Amino acid sequence: MSILAWTWIIVGITFALYIGIAIWSRASSTGDFYVAEKSVHPIANGMATGADWMSAASFISMAGLISFLGRDGSMYLMGWTGGYVLLAMLLAPYLRKYGKFTVPQFIGDRYYSNAARVTALLCAIFVSFTYVAGQMRGVGVVFSRFLNVEINTGVIIGMALVFFYATMGGMKGITYTQVAQYCVLIVAYMIPAIFISILLTGNPIPQLGYGSAVTSNGAQLLNDSSAQGRYLLDVLDGLHQDLGFAAYTAGQRPVIDVFFITFALMVGTAGLPHVIIRFFTVPKIRDARASAGWALLFIAILYTTAPAVAAFARTNFIKTVHNIAYADAPSWIKNWEQTGLIAWTDKNGDGIMQYSKGTAFQGGKPNKAKDNVDTSNPNEIYVDNDIMVLANPEIAKLPNWVVALVAAGGLAAALSTAAGLLLVISSAISHDLFKGVLFPRLTEKQELLWARIAAGFAVCIAGLFGIYPPGFVAQVVAFAFGLAAASFFPAIIMGVFNKKANKEGAITGMLVGIIFTAGYIIYYRFINPAANNPAGWWFGISPEGIGTVGMLLNFASMWVVGKFTPEPPVEVQELVESLRYPAERVDGVIKPTPPPSAAH
């Protein structure tokens, strides 16, 4: 069967599964809608967290970034993985112990202020919309290639599906849908990786395969007899250098930027509300820790495979496109050309595709190929980062059903995270703004109705972001992480570990952090994109890494303002201490264990 037929079958089956789960797990209360009545098993929550965490950026774009950045791309692996560990070990159990539905609710109560709560929910909405833009973009990319529809149409289809199961099932429906989506995405990611690892190196374990030597079959697949017996990464380094790029295993990005991006991704993780809320869905505090451990295991399967997928895809890509007559180009190139995510212009009129360092078109956009050819370098091929994982099975000539499975996996990754983000937005509007601030007398039925209306509104806005994205998937997601690092992380970490942190400091810090970070990103992405390069950045720090500076400004603002404003009330300080110390059982009654300072 054709790729299209297989895609319709596999995507149709998975979509039917998601819709069936949403109908089965329909939310009937606000507890169901917000936190699934705190009844999710730790293993199931670990899978759901893995799906929520591994968005389109992880599935579609991360390996593509590593393919083009080489060693510098490791900052995404280190930042996102380290950030999850930070969240799971340092923050999640304490927030779960606090027992509130949402992060803005925690901040509002901890900082004894509706103003702090509103500031936090505005930050949550801003961060979540930035993040969801990347997911909708990923949905559109998959639909446009594999189901032969326009990217915008694909975004609308994705919007409709997410709207259905997010508004019907709430957190309960999303959780069990995400369990199914995790199974789909991890199988879809691993099968082609295993296939290609065997074809190139004979090793069925991708994590080991990309550090192994190329076999005779692999050399034949690459159409390069000299590759046989050489390590795959050595072959890739040679290909890069022959085309004018730096060696794949060498880094070029400024060290300070690599550090700042890694740190922004790490602490931004700990501030992402759609991941934090997952730890509110388990019955007990110890279950939060257990589900964090399971999620880390499930996440590690994909994250340790991504560098292998990147190396395989990059090697196959270069061997497939460079110095090949366009008339003889493989079918995958012409298939992807229809999406506008890869394009070729014949600069020298020889009919041969030439791929090398530099942009093929002015502005880098293939739809400008006819009018804006960039003749300053010999590169004739434009390729979008986001196609590398999705096109990888086609480039390696794997069976059509594997190609279709990857499409279903990409959709599962994008939709699972989009649903979690939309729930955060709807919860922030219905629970934190309407119920918590504007209309505290709302009944549970009215609050649930507003939550569903807010989710529908959020889906429409998210769709617009998907149709007009501010960048490629992983880049947009990196912006969201920077914004989360600059706004939420200091307020949460100080709220848990510093009983003296007060409302004036928290509000000021969140506003300073997010305004500075958003302003820097907007300036270099939209106001002065020509300056978006290492020479134009402040101290060599890119927009993806500026969240670290925003976070430091947030911390500094909290500390300075806190020194000149009143301390929190005594009861708030006692609450903070009780969060950090376990309860003990005395004569059958659970009593808080006093902190060390109070015990002596």
N, C-alpha and C positions, 0 to 999 in steps of 0.2 A: 504494500500500500504506500501511497505518497505521504510525505511529511504532513501535508494539510489534513489528510484523512486521519492519520494517527493522532495529530494534535487535537482535532475535534473530539475524537473518542476519549483520549486520556483527560483532556481539560473538561470535557462534558461530565465524565464520571466523577472527577474530583469536585467540580462545582455542585453537582447533585449531592455529594456527600456533605459538603459544607452547609448547603441549604437544609438538608435533612436534619443535621445536628442542631441548626438554629431553631427549627420548628420544635424538635424534641426538648430543647433546653430553654424554652421561652421564659423570659424573666417575668415573675408575677409580683415582685416587691422591689423596693429600692435596694434592699440588701442583696437580692439576686443581681440587680442591674449594676451595682457599683463594685461589689466584692464577692459575688457568687455565694453569698451567705457563709463565707469563710469555711467552706466545706470541701475544698479541692485537695485531693491526695498529693503529698509532696512529689511523687514521681510524675504524676500528670501535670502538676504545676511546673515542674522542672522542664518538661517538654514544651508546655505553653510558653514559659519564659524564654526558652531557646528560640521558639518561633517568633515571639515578640521581639526578641533581641536581634535575631538574624534577619534583618530587613532586606529590601532589594539592594541596599548598599553592600551588605555582606555577600549575598548570593550572586548578584549580577555584576556589581561594580568593583568590589574590592580586588578580586583577582585581576580584573582589567587594569586597575590602577597599578598593581604590582607589576603587571606585564610591561607597562610603559615606563614606570619609574625605577624598576629594578630594585636594588637594595633599599633605596629611599622609601619604597612602598611599605617596608616593614613597620614604619611608624603607625600605620593603620592597624596592623596586627597587634603590636605591643600596646597601643593606646586603648583599643576596644577590649582586648582580653584583660589587660591589667585593670582597666576601669571596672569591669564586671566583678573581678575579685574584690576590689575596693568597696564596691557597693554591697556585695553579698556579706562580707565579713565585718565591715565597719559601720554600715548604716541600716541595712534592711532589718535586722533583728530588733533594733531599738525603735524604728518606726512602726514595726508590727506590734511591738509591746504597747506602743502608744494607742493603737487601735482605732485610728481614724480612717475615713474612706479615702481622702485625697491629701496630696502634699500641701496645697494651699490651706486646707483645714488644719493640718499640723502647724504650719507657720502662723496662721491666725491665732490658734490657741496658745502656742508656745510664746509668741510675742504679744499676747494679750491685746490684739488690735485688729479690728476689721479693716483698717487701712493696710496693715501688713498682709492680710488675707487677700484683699483685692489686688494689691501689688503682685503677690505671688501668682494669683490666677491669671492676671494679664501676662505675666512672664510665661506661664504654662501654655497659654493659648498661642502666644507668639512663637515659642520654641516648637510646639507641636505642629503648627501650620508649616513652619520651615521644614521640619522633618518629614511631614506627610507629603510635601511637594515631591521629594525624591521617590517616595513609594508610588505615587500616581504616575510619575514619569516612567518608572520601571514597568508598570502595568501596560502603559501605552506602547513601550518598546516591544514587549513580548507580543502583544496583540497585533501590532503592525507587521511584524515579520512572519509570525507563524499562522495567523488566521486571516492574512491578506486584507486587513482593514487599516484605515488611517490611524495614526497615533492618537489623534483626538477622540476618534470613535472608541478606541481601546480604553482610553481613560474613562469615558462615559460608562462603558460596560462595567469596568471595575468599580466605579462609583455606585452603580446600581446594586451590585452584589454586596459590597461592604455595607451599604445603607440597610439592606435587608437583614443581614444577620447581626449587625451591630445594634440596630434599633429594636429588633425583636428579642434577641437573647441577652443583650447587655453583656456584662462581664461573664455571666454564666455561659451564655452561648459562645462568646468569643473564646473563652478558655478551652472548651472542648473542641471548638473548630480549630484552634491553634494546635492542639494535640495532633489532630489529623494533618494539619498543614506542615507540622514539623516532620512527620513521617514521610510526607510527599517530598518536601524540599531536600531532606538529607539523602533519601534514596536517589533523587534526581541529580544531586551533586556528586555523589560517590560513584555511581555506576559508570559514567563517562570517564571520570578520573582513573578508575581502576582499568577500564578498557585501554585508555591511551598509555597508561604506565606500562601495561603488559606489551602493547605494540611497540613502544619505543625502547624499553629497557628490559623487558621480560620480568619485571618485578611487579607483583600484583598489589603491593602496598604503595600508594602514591607518595606518601610521606618519605619513603625510602627511595622510590623510583626516580625522583627528580635529582637525587644525588648519586645515581648509578650510571654505569657506562651504557652507551647506545649499542644495541645488538645489531646483527646483520639485517634482521627484519626492520628494525627501526631506521637503519641507514637507507634501506630501500624505500621506506615510507617517506623519508626526508629527501629522497633522490640525491643522496650525498654519500658516496662510498667512503669518503675520508672520515665520516663521523663514526664509523664502526670502531668500537673499542675505546672511544674517548668519552669522558664524563659529559653528560648532557649539558651541564652548566658551562663547561669549557667550550662546547660547540656553540652555545648561545652567546657567550662572551665574544667568540670569534666573529659570529654573524653581526653582532652589534658594531664591533670595531670596523668591520669591512664596509659598513653602511654609513660610517661617520658618527655613530653614537658612542657614548662612553660604554665601557664594559658593563654588562648586565649586573654583575656582582659588585660594581663600584658605585659609590654614592656621589652625587653632585650637588645636592641641595645644601644650603647653608646649615651648619651644625645647629645653630641657635634655633632655626626654624623647625628642624626635625624634632628637637627637644620640646619646643613650645607646642607644636601640633600634637605630639605624643601625649604631653601632659594635659592639653586641652581636651583631647578625646577621652583620657582616663578620668579626669574629674568631672567632665561633662556627662559621662556615663552615670556617675553617682548622683547627678542632678536631674536625670531624665524621668519625668513623672510617670510615663507609661510603663517603665520597667519597675519602678519603686512600688507602684500600686499592685503589682502581681504578688508581692509578699504579704498583702492584706487578705489574700483569698484562702489561706491555709488555716486549719483549726487552731494550731498552737504556735508559740514562739519558736520552739525547737523545730517545728515543721518548716518554718521560714528558713532556718539554717540548712535543714536537710534538702529542701527544694532548691536552695542556692547551689548546693553541692551537685545535685543531679543536673541542674541547668548547665553548670560549668562543664560537666562531662559531655552533655549533648552538644554544647557550643564548640567544645574543643575538637570534636570530630570534623566539623567543617573548617574551623580556623587553622588546624594543622594541615589540612588538605589544600587550602587556598594557594600557598606558595607553589605547590606542585602544579596545580591547574594553571597558574600564571606562567610558569616556565614552559609547560607543554604547549599552551596556546600561543605564546610568543614565538617559540621555535617553529611550530607548524605554520603560523601566520606569515612569517618572513619567507619561509621556503615556498609558500603557496603564491605569494603576490609579487615578489621581487623578480624582475627580469623575465617576466612571462608575457607572451603576446596576449593582448586583451582578447583577441578572437579565440584563443585557446584557454582562457581563464576558467577555473572551475566554477561550477554552477552556484556555489554558495556566495561568490562575490556578486554575481548578477542578481541573486535573490535579495541580498542585503542592500544592494544599491537602490532598490525600490523604496526602502524605508528612509533613505537620505542619510543613513548612519555610516556609510562608506561610499566613497566616490573617487573617480579617476579622471584626470584631464591630461591629454597628450601634449605636453609642452614642446617636445622636439619633433613631433610628427612622425615618429618611427613605429607607432602601434605597439610599443613595448611598455609595460608598466614598470616604472622606476620608483622604488621606495627608499627614502633616506631621511636624514635628519632635517627638520624644518617643516613649515606649514605648506600645504599644497595650494591653499586658497587664502586670499586676504580675509582676515577675520576667522578663518578656519572653518567656515560653514559651506558644505557642499552645494547648497542651493544657490550659491553665488558663483558657481564654477565658471559660467560662461562670461561673466562680466568682470570678475575680480580674481583672475589667475595671478598668483604670486610668483613672479619669475625670478625672485631673488635667490632661489635655491632650486636644485634639480628634483626635489621630491614631487611626485605626481599623484600621490595617494593620500586622501583624507580618510581617517578612520576614527570613529568615536570609541572612547574607552569602554562604553557600556555594552558593546557587542561581543567582547572577547569570550566571555563564559558561554553566552547563548550560542555563538557561532562555532565554538570549539568542537562539538561533536561533528558538525558538518565539515569543518576544515580537516578533521582527522578521518573523514569518510566512515563514520560509525553508522549502524543501522538507523533507519528512519524513526523507529519507535524510541530509540534513545534520544534523538533530537527532540521529539515531541515530549518526552518525559522531562527534559530540561526546561522546556517551555512551561510545563505545568508546575515545576519546582520554582521557577522564577515568579510565577503568579502567586504561588502559595507564600513565598517569602514576602512579597510586596503587600499582599492583602492582609496577612496576619499582623504585620506591624501597623499598617494603616488603620486596621480595626482598633488596635490598642490605643493609638494616638487619638482617634476620633472619640473613643470613650473618655479619654482624659479631658478633651475639649468639652464634651457634653456634660461631664461631671462637674467641671469647673464652672460652667454657666448655670446649671440647674441646682447643684448642691451648694457650691460655695458662694455664688452671686445671688441667685434668687432665694433659696432656702436660708442660706447663712447670713445674708446681709439685707436684701431688699424686702423679702416677704417671708419672715420667719414662721408665719402661721400656715404655710402651705401644707396641705394634707399629703400623705404618702402617694396617693393616686395622682394628685396634681403635680407633684415633684417628678414622678415617673413620666408623666406626659411631657413636661418641659424638657426632661432629659432626652426623650426621643425627638422632640422638635429641634433641640440644640444639635443633636447628632445629624439630623437631616441637613440643617444649615451648614454644619461643619463639612459634610460630604461635598456640598456644592462649592464651597470655598476651596476645599482641597482639590477638587477637579480643575478649577481655574489655575491653581498652582501647577498641576500636572500638565496642563495644556501650554502654559507659559512658564516653564521652569527657569529658575535663575542660574542653572548650571547643570552639569551631569550628576548622576545619582549620588555617588559617594561624596562629591564636593558639596552638594546641598546638605547632605546629612552631616558632614564635618562642620558646616556653619551652625547647624542646630546644636551640635555638641558644644561648640564654642559658646553659644548663647546660654546653654544650660550651665556650663562651667562658670560663666560670669555672673549668673543671676541666682540659681538655686543652691549650688554646692556650698558656698560660704554660709548662707542662712541656715541650711540644714545641719552642717557640721558644727557650727557654733551653737546652734539650738540644742544639740545633743550633748556636746562636750564642754560648753562654757555657760555656767548658770548665770553669769553676769551680763551676757549679751542681751541687749534690750531692744524694744520695738523701734526706737528712733534710728538706732544703728542699722538694724536689719532693713528697714524701708530705704534708708539712704544708700546702703550698700547695693541692694538689688537694682535700684534705679541707676546708680552710677555705673555698675557693671554692665547691665544690658544696653544702656544707651551708648556707652563708649564702644562696646563690641559691635553692636548693630551699625553704628555710624561708620566704623572702620570698614566693615564688610560692604556696606552700601556704597561708600566712596570708591573703593577699588573695583567693585563689580559693576556699578551702574554710572556713577558720576564721572570717574576718571579711569576707565578700564585700561587705557594705554599705559598707565603707571603700575599696573598689576604685574610686577616682576621684581626680582630680588633687589634691583637697583632703586626701585621706587618705594619699596616698603620701609616702614620705620624700623631701623636697626635690623633689617633683614627678616622681619617677622611677617609671614603671609596672612591673608584674611582667615585661612583655616586655623592658624595658630594663635590669633590675637585673643581668643577667649582666655588664654592663660594670663595675659596682662589684665584683661577685664576682671578676672577672678581676684588677682592681687589687689586691684583697685577697690574691689568690693570688700575684701578683708580689711584693707587699710581704712576705708570709710567707716565700716562697722566699729573698728577699734577707736578711731578718733572721735566719732560722734558719741560713742558709748561713754567716753571719758568725761564728756561735758553735759551729759543728760542723766536723769535719775536711773538707779538700778531697777531691775524688775522686782515686782512684789515678792514677798517672802514665799507665798504659796507657789509661785511659778518656779522659783529657785529650788524648792523642795521637790516639785514635779520633775525637774531636770535631773536631780540626784536620784530619784526613784527609777528613772528610765535606765540608768546605767548599772544598777545593782539588782541582782536576782532576789526573788522572794524566798523566804524560808518558812517551813511548816512548824508551828509550835502548838502542841496539844491539839492537833488536827485543824488548826486555824492557820491560814496563810498570812504571814506578816512580812512587810518589806524588811530586807536586811539593811541595817543602817550603814551609811558610808563609813570608811575608815576614820575620817575626821570626827565623826559623831560617836564612834564606838569607844573612843579613848577619853 
